[in-house]
Amino acid sequence: MANPAITLKQLKLLDAIVRHNSFSLAAKEMYLSQPAVSLQIKSLEEAIGQPLFEKINKQIRLTEVGKIVLDTAHSVHRHIEKMHAGLDYLTGEVIGSLDIAVVTSAKYFLPSFLGEFLQLYPKVIPRLTVTNQATMLKALSQDQHNLYIMGQIPKSLKVKSRPFLENILEVVASPHHPLCQKKNISLSRLAKERFLVREVGSGTRKATNKIFSSRNITVKPYMELGDTGAIKNAVMADLGVAVLSRHSIRLELETGKIAILKATGFPLHRHWYAIYPSEKSLSIVTRTFLEFLMTKETV
Ligand code: PGA
């Protein structure tokens, strides 16, 4: 009997299993039952003629053959994307899905840009994922979204990037904090404060550590909060100081609930970047959104 044919669905499933490192999570993502997923992978293995997964210490791992099939799955995915991009270009209509991932600190301005964009192009179906820098890098390496908004260009991945908006990081405190009256606060003085920090994996945390460590100063976190909103509330409650993007504290600054400390080396001037894998063909929707972002107070 001839080998069964390989299907696109099987390749998509393989990618989902590897991304989640789990058959059951992949089944959930693809709206299938777990036995259905196992069956699909079994027939993919029959078509290939070799196992794609092996179990080591109860962990599933791709075999060498599995890795080659996964690479092929990714390149098939890229070709299909390219085909769609070409077809979109022919029809010229800005219609279809727009799947954007943004780092936590960018969630304060991106939705309003998206809102404006949807007024112009109501047939676009948006999807916004908010995550920290570390998770974003993983998603980028696996090509999970159409466009990625972050505060740093990843060095470890082949990407194209477009800067579009200034990202200013400030040291902030409650307006009642004694340091609010001081100027030129040194970093060593600042490091003695109770620092409220984001989780490991946050780009803001990394940038903060970098400036302190460039002067051989270590910031000892007083409290780690996995969310910018929680940090803002803790700052307002005078629990400590924090480094935050000015975009995330616009309202609190306007209403005088949070104050900026005048520390040496701050503010940090960075940029927001729209990023995508170099080899990716952008759909007309993504390209139009990218150009729209560039109209926003560019560098
Ligand atoms: P974060 O990223 O929200 O993970 O801190 C910010 C950034 O990339 O600058």
Boltz pocket constraint, residues with backbone or C-beta under 6 A from the ligand:
constraints:
  - pocket:
      binder: B
      contacts: [[A, 103], [A, 104], [A, 105], [A, 106], [A, 131], [A, 132], [A, 133], [A, 134], [A, 150], [A, 151], [A, 152], [A, 198], [A, 201], [A, 202], [A, 203], [A, 204], [A, 205], [A, 271]]
      max_distance: 6.0
